[in-house]
Amino acid sequence: MTTRTAADERKAAALAYDAFLATCPARKLLDRISDKWVSLVLSALGEGPMRHSDLGRRIAGVSQKMLTQTLRALERDGLVSRTVTPSVPVRVDYALTPLGSTLMPLIAHVKDWAETHIPEVTAAQAAYDAAR
């Protein structure tokens, strides 16, 4: 039986996608999908395909630049598709890919949880702040 060094163990764990390791690519993906704009864009696209301007109206507070960056990152990750329809003016639609659709139940649960439990979180924050 061979003995493995700690470095060998880390390499093996990284190959198994252990997000607790700094070098794991899954950590970058977790960072991406935990971004507030990403979860809101995915939630909005869960309602159906939308144009950039529709998404901007649906998601209050997102800048055009941030929305564009978020959509590009999600497209690169294979979670969102971008369809260009040649017309005057050109029409660009964004939609969830099949991979992005698999993430929707999780995103929807987190969004629902936040909307349901915000009064409790706000009360906890107020109690914490008052104790300080």
Phi and psi in radians as a Rosetta constraint file:
Dihedral C 1 N 2 CA 2 C 2 CIRCULARHARMONIC -1.525 0.35
Dihedral N 2 CA 2 C 2 N 3 CIRCULARHARMONIC 2.607 0.35
Dihedral C 2 N 3 CA 3 C 3 CIRCULARHARMONIC -1.683 0.35
Dihedral N 3 CA 3 C 3 N 4 CIRCULARHARMONIC 2.374 0.35
Dihedral C 3 N 4 CA 4 C 4 CIRCULARHARMONIC -1.837 0.35
Dihedral N 4 CA 4 C 4 N 5 CIRCULARHARMONIC 2.412 0.35
Dihedral C 4 N 5 CA 5 C 5 CIRCULARHARMONIC -1.381 0.35
Dihedral N 5 CA 5 C 5 N 6 CIRCULARHARMONIC 2.934 0.35
Dihedral C 5 N 6 CA 6 C 6 CIRCULARHARMONIC -1.056 0.35
Dihedral N 6 CA 6 C 6 N 7 CIRCULARHARMONIC -0.655 0.35
Dihedral C 6 N 7 CA 7 C 7 CIRCULARHARMONIC -1.113 0.35
Dihedral N 7 CA 7 C 7 N 8 CIRCULARHARMONIC -0.702 0.35
Dihedral C 7 N 8 CA 8 C 8 CIRCULARHARMONIC -1.110 0.35
Dihedral N 8 CA 8 C 8 N 9 CIRCULARHARMONIC -0.713 0.35
Dihedral C 8 N 9 CA 9 C 9 CIRCULARHARMONIC -1.087 0.35
Dihedral N 9 CA 9 C 9 N 10 CIRCULARHARMONIC -0.745 0.35
Dihedral C 9 N 10 CA 10 C 10 CIRCULARHARMONIC -1.117 0.35
Dihedral N 10 CA 10 C 10 N 11 CIRCULARHARMONIC -0.715 0.35
Dihedral C 10 N 11 CA 11 C 11 CIRCULARHARMONIC -1.094 0.35
Dihedral N 11 CA 11 C 11 N 12 CIRCULARHARMONIC -0.779 0.35
Dihedral C 11 N 12 CA 12 C 12 CIRCULARHARMONIC -1.121 0.35
Dihedral N 12 CA 12 C 12 N 13 CIRCULARHARMONIC -0.720 0.35
Dihedral C 12 N 13 CA 13 C 13 CIRCULARHARMONIC -1.146 0.35
Dihedral N 13 CA 13 C 13 N 14 CIRCULARHARMONIC -0.682 0.35
Dihedral C 13 N 14 CA 14 C 14 CIRCULARHARMONIC -1.114 0.35
Dihedral N 14 CA 14 C 14 N 15 CIRCULARHARMONIC -0.646 0.35
Dihedral C 14 N 15 CA 15 C 15 CIRCULARHARMONIC -1.176 0.35
Dihedral N 15 CA 15 C 15 N 16 CIRCULARHARMONIC -0.460 0.35
Dihedral C 15 N 16 CA 16 C 16 CIRCULARHARMONIC -1.561 0.35
Dihedral N 16 CA 16 C 16 N 17 CIRCULARHARMONIC 0.108 0.35
Dihedral C 16 N 17 CA 17 C 17 CIRCULARHARMONIC 1.046 0.35
Dihedral N 17 CA 17 C 17 N 18 CIRCULARHARMONIC 1.153 0.35
Dihedral C 17 N 18 CA 18 C 18 CIRCULARHARMONIC -1.650 0.35
Dihedral N 18 CA 18 C 18 N 19 CIRCULARHARMONIC 1.827 0.35
Dihedral C 18 N 19 CA 19 C 19 CIRCULARHARMONIC -1.130 0.35
Dihedral N 19 CA 19 C 19 N 20 CIRCULARHARMONIC -0.229 0.35
Dihedral C 19 N 20 CA 20 C 20 CIRCULARHARMONIC -1.312 0.35
Dihedral N 20 CA 20 C 20 N 21 CIRCULARHARMONIC -0.240 0.35
Dihedral C 20 N 21 CA 21 C 21 CIRCULARHARMONIC -1.587 0.35
Dihedral N 21 CA 21 C 21 N 22 CIRCULARHARMONIC 2.395 0.35
Dihedral C 21 N 22 CA 22 C 22 CIRCULARHARMONIC -1.076 0.35
Dihedral N 22 CA 22 C 22 N 23 CIRCULARHARMONIC -0.494 0.35
Dihedral C 22 N 23 CA 23 C 23 CIRCULARHARMONIC -1.545 0.35
Dihedral N 23 CA 23 C 23 N 24 CIRCULARHARMONIC -0.038 0.35
Dihedral C 23 N 24 CA 24 C 24 CIRCULARHARMONIC -1.295 0.35
Dihedral N 24 CA 24 C 24 N 25 CIRCULARHARMONIC 2.255 0.35
Dihedral C 24 N 25 CA 25 C 25 CIRCULARHARMONIC -1.136 0.35
Dihedral N 25 CA 25 C 25 N 26 CIRCULARHARMONIC -0.425 0.35
Dihedral C 25 N 26 CA 26 C 26 CIRCULARHARMONIC -1.112 0.35
Dihedral N 26 CA 26 C 26 N 27 CIRCULARHARMONIC -0.504 0.35
Dihedral C 26 N 27 CA 27 C 27 CIRCULARHARMONIC -1.112 0.35
Dihedral N 27 CA 27 C 27 N 28 CIRCULARHARMONIC -0.698 0.35
Dihedral C 27 N 28 CA 28 C 28 CIRCULARHARMONIC -1.141 0.35
Dihedral N 28 CA 28 C 28 N 29 CIRCULARHARMONIC -0.673 0.35
Dihedral C 28 N 29 CA 29 C 29 CIRCULARHARMONIC -1.162 0.35
Dihedral N 29 CA 29 C 29 N 30 CIRCULARHARMONIC -0.733 0.35
Dihedral C 29 N 30 CA 30 C 30 CIRCULARHARMONIC -1.061 0.35
Dihedral N 30 CA 30 C 30 N 31 CIRCULARHARMONIC -0.701 0.35
Dihedral C 30 N 31 CA 31 C 31 CIRCULARHARMONIC -1.066 0.35
Dihedral N 31 CA 31 C 31 N 32 CIRCULARHARMONIC -0.745 0.35
Dihedral C 31 N 32 CA 32 C 32 CIRCULARHARMONIC -1.131 0.35
Dihedral N 32 CA 32 C 32 N 33 CIRCULARHARMONIC -0.901 0.35
Dihedral C 32 N 33 CA 33 C 33 CIRCULARHARMONIC -1.316 0.35
Dihedral N 33 CA 33 C 33 N 34 CIRCULARHARMONIC -0.208 0.35
Dihedral C 33 N 34 CA 34 C 34 CIRCULARHARMONIC -1.558 0.35
Dihedral N 34 CA 34 C 34 N 35 CIRCULARHARMONIC -0.062 0.35
Dihedral C 34 N 35 CA 35 C 35 CIRCULARHARMONIC -1.178 0.35
Dihedral N 35 CA 35 C 35 N 36 CIRCULARHARMONIC 2.404 0.35
Dihedral C 35 N 36 CA 36 C 36 CIRCULARHARMONIC -1.075 0.35
Dihedral N 36 CA 36 C 36 N 37 CIRCULARHARMONIC -0.677 0.35
Dihedral C 36 N 37 CA 37 C 37 CIRCULARHARMONIC -1.201 0.35
Dihedral N 37 CA 37 C 37 N 38 CIRCULARHARMONIC -0.647 0.35
Dihedral C 37 N 38 CA 38 C 38 CIRCULARHARMONIC -1.082 0.35
Dihedral N 38 CA 38 C 38 N 39 CIRCULARHARMONIC -0.842 0.35
Dihedral C 38 N 39 CA 39 C 39 CIRCULARHARMONIC -1.126 0.35
Dihedral N 39 CA 39 C 39 N 40 CIRCULARHARMONIC -0.631 0.35
Dihedral C 39 N 40 CA 40 C 40 CIRCULARHARMONIC -1.248 0.35
Dihedral N 40 CA 40 C 40 N 41 CIRCULARHARMONIC -0.696 0.35
Dihedral C 40 N 41 CA 41 C 41 CIRCULARHARMONIC -1.115 0.35
Dihedral N 41 CA 41 C 41 N 42 CIRCULARHARMONIC -0.810 0.35
Dihedral C 41 N 42 CA 42 C 42 CIRCULARHARMONIC -1.090 0.35
Dihedral N 42 CA 42 C 42 N 43 CIRCULARHARMONIC -0.712 0.35
Dihedral C 42 N 43 CA 43 C 43 CIRCULARHARMONIC -1.074 0.35
Dihedral N 43 CA 43 C 43 N 44 CIRCULARHARMONIC -0.765 0.35
Dihedral C 43 N 44 CA 44 C 44 CIRCULARHARMONIC -1.123 0.35
Dihedral N 44 CA 44 C 44 N 45 CIRCULARHARMONIC -0.752 0.35
Dihedral C 44 N 45 CA 45 C 45 CIRCULARHARMONIC -1.243 0.35
Dihedral N 45 CA 45 C 45 N 46 CIRCULARHARMONIC -0.310 0.35
Dihedral C 45 N 46 CA 46 C 46 CIRCULARHARMONIC -1.131 0.35
Dihedral N 46 CA 46 C 46 N 47 CIRCULARHARMONIC -0.363 0.35
Dihedral C 46 N 47 CA 47 C 47 CIRCULARHARMONIC -1.404 0.35
Dihedral N 47 CA 47 C 47 N 48 CIRCULARHARMONIC -0.252 0.35
Dihedral C 47 N 48 CA 48 C 48 CIRCULARHARMONIC 2.380 0.35
Dihedral N 48 CA 48 C 48 N 49 CIRCULARHARMONIC 2.950 0.35
Dihedral C 48 N 49 CA 49 C 49 CIRCULARHARMONIC -1.016 0.35
Dihedral N 49 CA 49 C 49 N 50 CIRCULARHARMONIC 2.547 0.35
Dihedral C 49 N 50 CA 50 C 50 CIRCULARHARMONIC -2.507 0.35
Dihedral N 50 CA 50 C 50 N 51 CIRCULARHARMONIC 2.709 0.35
Dihedral C 50 N 51 CA 51 C 51 CIRCULARHARMONIC -1.488 0.35
Dihedral N 51 CA 51 C 51 N 52 CIRCULARHARMONIC 2.847 0.35
Dihedral C 51 N 52 CA 52 C 52 CIRCULARHARMONIC -0.940 0.35
Dihedral N 52 CA 52 C 52 N 53 CIRCULARHARMONIC -0.814 0.35
Dihedral C 52 N 53 CA 53 C 53 CIRCULARHARMONIC -1.153 0.35
Dihedral N 53 CA 53 C 53 N 54 CIRCULARHARMONIC -0.615 0.35
Dihedral C 53 N 54 CA 54 C 54 CIRCULARHARMONIC -1.130 0.35
Dihedral N 54 CA 54 C 54 N 55 CIRCULARHARMONIC -0.746 0.35
Dihedral C 54 N 55 CA 55 C 55 CIRCULARHARMONIC -1.097 0.35
Dihedral N 55 CA 55 C 55 N 56 CIRCULARHARMONIC -0.729 0.35
Dihedral C 55 N 56 CA 56 C 56 CIRCULARHARMONIC -1.063 0.35
Dihedral N 56 CA 56 C 56 N 57 CIRCULARHARMONIC -0.663 0.35
Dihedral C 56 N 57 CA 57 C 57 CIRCULARHARMONIC -1.277 0.35
Dihedral N 57 CA 57 C 57 N 58 CIRCULARHARMONIC -0.626 0.35
Dihedral C 57 N 58 CA 58 C 58 CIRCULARHARMONIC -1.239 0.35
Dihedral N 58 CA 58 C 58 N 59 CIRCULARHARMONIC -0.606 0.35
Dihedral C 58 N 59 CA 59 C 59 CIRCULARHARMONIC -1.854 0.35
Dihedral N 59 CA 59 C 59 N 60 CIRCULARHARMONIC 1.650 0.35
Dihedral C 59 N 60 CA 60 C 60 CIRCULARHARMONIC -1.073 0.35
Dihedral N 60 CA 60 C 60 N 61 CIRCULARHARMONIC 2.348 0.35
Dihedral C 60 N 61 CA 61 C 61 CIRCULARHARMONIC 1.624 0.35
Dihedral N 61 CA 61 C 61 N 62 CIRCULARHARMONIC -0.213 0.35
Dihedral C 61 N 62 CA 62 C 62 CIRCULARHARMONIC -1.418 0.35
Dihedral N 62 CA 62 C 62 N 63 CIRCULARHARMONIC 2.303 0.35
Dihedral C 62 N 63 CA 63 C 63 CIRCULARHARMONIC -1.370 0.35
Dihedral N 63 CA 63 C 63 N 64 CIRCULARHARMONIC 2.776 0.35
Dihedral C 63 N 64 CA 64 C 64 CIRCULARHARMONIC -1.042 0.35
Dihedral N 64 CA 64 C 64 N 65 CIRCULARHARMONIC -0.708 0.35
Dihedral C 64 N 65 CA 65 C 65 CIRCULARHARMONIC -1.128 0.35
Dihedral N 65 CA 65 C 65 N 66 CIRCULARHARMONIC -0.786 0.35
Dihedral C 65 N 66 CA 66 C 66 CIRCULARHARMONIC -1.162 0.35
Dihedral N 66 CA 66 C 66 N 67 CIRCULARHARMONIC -0.677 0.35
Dihedral C 66 N 67 CA 67 C 67 CIRCULARHARMONIC -1.111 0.35
Dihedral N 67 CA 67 C 67 N 68 CIRCULARHARMONIC -0.771 0.35
Dihedral C 67 N 68 CA 68 C 68 CIRCULARHARMONIC -1.075 0.35
Dihedral N 68 CA 68 C 68 N 69 CIRCULARHARMONIC -0.808 0.35
Dihedral C 68 N 69 CA 69 C 69 CIRCULARHARMONIC -1.083 0.35
Dihedral N 69 CA 69 C 69 N 70 CIRCULARHARMONIC -0.728 0.35
Dihedral C 69 N 70 CA 70 C 70 CIRCULARHARMONIC -1.136 0.35
Dihedral N 70 CA 70 C 70 N 71 CIRCULARHARMONIC -0.797 0.35
Dihedral C 70 N 71 CA 71 C 71 CIRCULARHARMONIC -1.089 0.35
Dihedral N 71 CA 71 C 71 N 72 CIRCULARHARMONIC -0.719 0.35
Dihedral C 71 N 72 CA 72 C 72 CIRCULARHARMONIC -1.105 0.35
Dihedral N 72 CA 72 C 72 N 73 CIRCULARHARMONIC -0.743 0.35
Dihedral C 72 N 73 CA 73 C 73 CIRCULARHARMONIC -1.132 0.35
Dihedral N 73 CA 73 C 73 N 74 CIRCULARHARMONIC -0.730 0.35
Dihedral C 73 N 74 CA 74 C 74 CIRCULARHARMONIC -1.183 0.35
Dihedral N 74 CA 74 C 74 N 75 CIRCULARHARMONIC -0.606 0.35
Dihedral C 74 N 75 CA 75 C 75 CIRCULARHARMONIC -1.160 0.35
Dihedral N 75 CA 75 C 75 N 76 CIRCULARHARMONIC -0.754 0.35
Dihedral C 75 N 76 CA 76 C 76 CIRCULARHARMONIC -1.077 0.35
Dihedral N 76 CA 76 C 76 N 77 CIRCULARHARMONIC -0.648 0.35
Dihedral C 76 N 77 CA 77 C 77 CIRCULARHARMONIC -1.369 0.35
Dihedral N 77 CA 77 C 77 N 78 CIRCULARHARMONIC -0.109 0.35
Dihedral C 77 N 78 CA 78 C 78 CIRCULARHARMONIC 1.434 0.35
Dihedral N 78 CA 78 C 78 N 79 CIRCULARHARMONIC 0.286 0.35
Dihedral C 78 N 79 CA 79 C 79 CIRCULARHARMONIC -1.657 0.35
Dihedral N 79 CA 79 C 79 N 80 CIRCULARHARMONIC -0.412 0.35
Dihedral C 79 N 80 CA 80 C 80 CIRCULARHARMONIC -2.299 0.35
Dihedral N 80 CA 80 C 80 N 81 CIRCULARHARMONIC 2.468 0.35
Dihedral C 80 N 81 CA 81 C 81 CIRCULARHARMONIC -1.885 0.35
Dihedral N 81 CA 81 C 81 N 82 CIRCULARHARMONIC 2.654 0.35
Dihedral C 81 N 82 CA 82 C 82 CIRCULARHARMONIC -2.126 0.35
Dihedral N 82 CA 82 C 82 N 83 CIRCULARHARMONIC 2.132 0.35
Dihedral C 82 N 83 CA 83 C 83 CIRCULARHARMONIC -2.062 0.35
Dihedral N 83 CA 83 C 83 N 84 CIRCULARHARMONIC 2.147 0.35
Dihedral C 83 N 84 CA 84 C 84 CIRCULARHARMONIC -1.770 0.35
Dihedral N 84 CA 84 C 84 N 85 CIRCULARHARMONIC 2.188 0.35
Dihedral C 84 N 85 CA 85 C 85 CIRCULARHARMONIC -1.911 0.35
Dihedral N 85 CA 85 C 85 N 86 CIRCULARHARMONIC 2.030 0.35
Dihedral C 85 N 86 CA 86 C 86 CIRCULARHARMONIC -1.181 0.35
Dihedral N 86 CA 86 C 86 N 87 CIRCULARHARMONIC 2.053 0.35
Dihedral C 86 N 87 CA 87 C 87 CIRCULARHARMONIC -2.787 0.35
Dihedral N 87 CA 87 C 87 N 88 CIRCULARHARMONIC -3.098 0.35
Dihedral C 87 N 88 CA 88 C 88 CIRCULARHARMONIC -2.100 0.35
Dihedral N 88 CA 88 C 88 N 89 CIRCULARHARMONIC 1.918 0.35
Dihedral C 88 N 89 CA 89 C 89 CIRCULARHARMONIC -1.296 0.35
Dihedral N 89 CA 89 C 89 N 90 CIRCULARHARMONIC 2.908 0.35
Dihedral C 89 N 90 CA 90 C 90 CIRCULARHARMONIC -1.070 0.35
Dihedral N 90 CA 90 C 90 N 91 CIRCULARHARMONIC 2.397 0.35
Dihedral C 90 N 91 CA 91 C 91 CIRCULARHARMONIC -1.832 0.35
Dihedral N 91 CA 91 C 91 N 92 CIRCULARHARMONIC 2.250 0.35
Dihedral C 91 N 92 CA 92 C 92 CIRCULARHARMONIC -2.129 0.35
Dihedral N 92 CA 92 C 92 N 93 CIRCULARHARMONIC 2.139 0.35
Dihedral C 92 N 93 CA 93 C 93 CIRCULARHARMONIC -2.009 0.35
Dihedral N 93 CA 93 C 93 N 94 CIRCULARHARMONIC 2.517 0.35
Dihedral C 93 N 94 CA 94 C 94 CIRCULARHARMONIC -2.019 0.35
Dihedral N 94 CA 94 C 94 N 95 CIRCULARHARMONIC 2.466 0.35
Dihedral C 94 N 95 CA 95 C 95 CIRCULARHARMONIC -2.584 0.35
Dihedral N 95 CA 95 C 95 N 96 CIRCULARHARMONIC 2.771 0.35
Dihedral C 95 N 96 CA 96 C 96 CIRCULARHARMONIC -1.238 0.35
Dihedral N 96 CA 96 C 96 N 97 CIRCULARHARMONIC 2.470 0.35
Dihedral C 96 N 97 CA 97 C 97 CIRCULARHARMONIC -1.458 0.35
Dihedral N 97 CA 97 C 97 N 98 CIRCULARHARMONIC 2.981 0.35
Dihedral C 97 N 98 CA 98 C 98 CIRCULARHARMONIC -0.973 0.35
Dihedral N 98 CA 98 C 98 N 99 CIRCULARHARMONIC -0.676 0.35
Dihedral C 98 N 99 CA 99 C 99 CIRCULARHARMONIC -1.130 0.35
Dihedral N 99 CA 99 C 99 N 100 CIRCULARHARMONIC -0.774 0.35
Dihedral C 99 N 100 CA 100 C 100 CIRCULARHARMONIC -1.081 0.35
Dihedral N 100 CA 100 C 100 N 101 CIRCULARHARMONIC -0.610 0.35
Dihedral C 100 N 101 CA 101 C 101 CIRCULARHARMONIC -1.135 0.35
Dihedral N 101 CA 101 C 101 N 102 CIRCULARHARMONIC -0.524 0.35
Dihedral C 101 N 102 CA 102 C 102 CIRCULARHARMONIC -1.206 0.35
Dihedral N 102 CA 102 C 102 N 103 CIRCULARHARMONIC -0.384 0.35
Dihedral C 102 N 103 CA 103 C 103 CIRCULARHARMONIC -1.450 0.35
Dihedral N 103 CA 103 C 103 N 104 CIRCULARHARMONIC -0.357 0.35
Dihedral C 103 N 104 CA 104 C 104 CIRCULARHARMONIC -1.020 0.35
Dihedral N 104 CA 104 C 104 N 105 CIRCULARHARMONIC -0.741 0.35
Dihedral C 104 N 105 CA 105 C 105 CIRCULARHARMONIC -1.020 0.35
Dihedral N 105 CA 105 C 105 N 106 CIRCULARHARMONIC -0.676 0.35
Dihedral C 105 N 106 CA 106 C 106 CIRCULARHARMONIC -1.184 0.35
Dihedral N 106 CA 106 C 106 N 107 CIRCULARHARMONIC -0.813 0.35
Dihedral C 106 N 107 CA 107 C 107 CIRCULARHARMONIC -1.082 0.35
Dihedral N 107 CA 107 C 107 N 108 CIRCULARHARMONIC -0.744 0.35
Dihedral C 107 N 108 CA 108 C 108 CIRCULARHARMONIC -1.094 0.35
Dihedral N 108 CA 108 C 108 N 109 CIRCULARHARMONIC -0.696 0.35
Dihedral C 108 N 109 CA 109 C 109 CIRCULARHARMONIC -1.153 0.35
Dihedral N 109 CA 109 C 109 N 110 CIRCULARHARMONIC -0.737 0.35
Dihedral C 109 N 110 CA 110 C 110 CIRCULARHARMONIC -1.132 0.35
Dihedral N 110 CA 110 C 110 N 111 CIRCULARHARMONIC -0.763 0.35
Dihedral C 110 N 111 CA 111 C 111 CIRCULARHARMONIC -1.072 0.35
Dihedral N 111 CA 111 C 111 N 112 CIRCULARHARMONIC -0.817 0.35
Dihedral C 111 N 112 CA 112 C 112 CIRCULARHARMONIC -1.086 0.35
Dihedral N 112 CA 112 C 112 N 113 CIRCULARHARMONIC -0.726 0.35
Dihedral C 112 N 113 CA 113 C 113 CIRCULARHARMONIC -1.060 0.35
Dihedral N 113 CA 113 C 113 N 114 CIRCULARHARMONIC -0.802 0.35
Dihedral C 113 N 114 CA 114 C 114 CIRCULARHARMONIC -1.076 0.35
Dihedral N 114 CA 114 C 114 N 115 CIRCULARHARMONIC -0.768 0.35
Dihedral C 114 N 115 CA 115 C 115 CIRCULARHARMONIC -1.159 0.35
Dihedral N 115 CA 115 C 115 N 116 CIRCULARHARMONIC -0.601 0.35
Dihedral C 115 N 116 CA 116 C 116 CIRCULARHARMONIC -1.335 0.35
Dihedral N 116 CA 116 C 116 N 117 CIRCULARHARMONIC -0.680 0.35
Dihedral C 116 N 117 CA 117 C 117 CIRCULARHARMONIC -1.785 0.35
Dihedral N 117 CA 117 C 117 N 118 CIRCULARHARMONIC 0.107 0.35
Dihedral C 117 N 118 CA 118 C 118 CIRCULARHARMONIC -1.044 0.35
Dihedral N 118 CA 118 C 118 N 119 CIRCULARHARMONIC -0.644 0.35
Dihedral C 118 N 119 CA 119 C 119 CIRCULARHARMONIC -1.067 0.35
Dihedral N 119 CA 119 C 119 N 120 CIRCULARHARMONIC -0.678 0.35
Dihedral C 119 N 120 CA 120 C 120 CIRCULARHARMONIC -1.185 0.35
Dihedral N 120 CA 120 C 120 N 121 CIRCULARHARMONIC -0.712 0.35
Dihedral C 120 N 121 CA 121 C 121 CIRCULARHARMONIC -1.153 0.35
Dihedral N 121 CA 121 C 121 N 122 CIRCULARHARMONIC -0.748 0.35
Dihedral C 121 N 122 CA 122 C 122 CIRCULARHARMONIC -1.080 0.35
Dihedral N 122 CA 122 C 122 N 123 CIRCULARHARMONIC -0.725 0.35
Dihedral C 122 N 123 CA 123 C 123 CIRCULARHARMONIC -1.122 0.35
Dihedral N 123 CA 123 C 123 N 124 CIRCULARHARMONIC -0.732 0.35
Dihedral C 123 N 124 CA 124 C 124 CIRCULARHARMONIC -1.102 0.35
Dihedral N 124 CA 124 C 124 N 125 CIRCULARHARMONIC -0.715 0.35
Dihedral C 124 N 125 CA 125 C 125 CIRCULARHARMONIC -1.107 0.35
Dihedral N 125 CA 125 C 125 N 126 CIRCULARHARMONIC -0.765 0.35
Dihedral C 125 N 126 CA 126 C 126 CIRCULARHARMONIC -1.105 0.35
Dihedral N 126 CA 126 C 126 N 127 CIRCULARHARMONIC -0.723 0.35
Dihedral C 126 N 127 CA 127 C 127 CIRCULARHARMONIC -1.140 0.35
Dihedral N 127 CA 127 C 127 N 128 CIRCULARHARMONIC -0.739 0.35
Dihedral C 127 N 128 CA 128 C 128 CIRCULARHARMONIC -1.078 0.35
Dihedral N 128 CA 128 C 128 N 129 CIRCULARHARMONIC -0.851 0.35
Dihedral C 128 N 129 CA 129 C 129 CIRCULARHARMONIC -1.087 0.35
Dihedral N 129 CA 129 C 129 N 130 CIRCULARHARMONIC -0.653 0.35
Dihedral C 129 N 130 CA 130 C 130 CIRCULARHARMONIC -1.197 0.35
Dihedral N 130 CA 130 C 130 N 131 CIRCULARHARMONIC -0.567 0.35
Dihedral C 130 N 131 CA 131 C 131 CIRCULARHARMONIC -1.308 0.35
Dihedral N 131 CA 131 C 131 N 132 CIRCULARHARMONIC -0.261 0.35
